[in-house]
Amino acid sequence: MAFSLFISFNQDPGVGQGYYSAVEPLGTSGLIRTINFSGELIRLVVTRYAGLPPVEVDVSAASEYSFAVGNIQTIGILNLGGGIASGFLEISFPG
């Protein structure tokens, strides 16, 4: 059975925060959607198992970005702007 996590974020300038950490040592695949409601630039960072390179995506102010990725280890967001960044992170996993 597939399931999704919906996580809201609200971060001060320069703050990085982890929002997901895989329990299984090989990680999992998933669809990640980031919605940035704020006027600040944020960076989505996905670390991966099996020596795979991390994925880093800058999400512009008042925009959203989605992509699928495998071997997820952790997912976090870094606020690159000078004000408070807020939005939603949605992670959907296959069944």
N, C-alpha and C positions, 0 to 999 in steps of 0.2 A: 504494500500500500504506500503510495507516494504521500509525502507530507511537506509542509512549508512552515518556516519560521518567519514571523514578522517582528522586527525589532526597531524601535524608534531610537534616535540618537540626538544628543544636544551637547556639543562640545565647545569648550573655550578655545581661543586662538592657540595654535601650536600644540594642542593636546592630541595624542594618539590613544585609541582605545580598542581593545580586542572584543569581538562580539560572538565569535564561534571558535570552538576548538574540537577537532575530531577525536572520537574515542577509539576508533579502530586504527591500528598502526599503518594500514595501507591507505587510509583516507577514503573519501567517497567522491562521487561526481555530483554536480549540482548546477542549477541555474541561479545566478546571483543578480539581483536587481537592486540598484542603488538610486534612491530618489533624494535629491538635494533641494530642499525648500528654501534654503538660506541664500544670502547674497555672497557667500564665501566659497572659495575653491576647496574641495576636499580630495583626498587620495584614498582610494580603496586598495588595500594590500591583502593578497591571498598567498600564503606560504603553502608549499606542496611537499608531499612525501616523495620518496624514491629518487631523491637528488634532482628533481625537476625544478626549473627556475621559478621564482615567485612571479606573480602577476601583479603589476601596479598600474592602476588606471586613475587618471585625474578626471574628476567629475565637476564640470563647471557649475557656477551658481545657477540656481533655478532650472535645473535640468535633471535628466535621469539617464542611466546607462545599464544595460543588461548584457550578460554573456554566460556561456556555459564553460565549465572547467572541470577537470578530473584531478584525482589524488589530493583533495583539499585537506590541509592540515589545520590552518587557522585563517580567520578572516577578521580584518580590522580596518578602522578608518582613522585617518590623520587629517586634522583641520589645518590647512595651509594658509588660511586667511587671517585677517586682523580682527574679525568679530566672531560672534558665536555662530557655529554651524549646526544646522538641524535638518532632520529628514528621516527617512525610513530605509531600512535594509531588509530585503526579502530574500530568503534562501530556500529554494525548492529542491527537494531530493527525490530521486526516482524510487519507485516501490520495489 
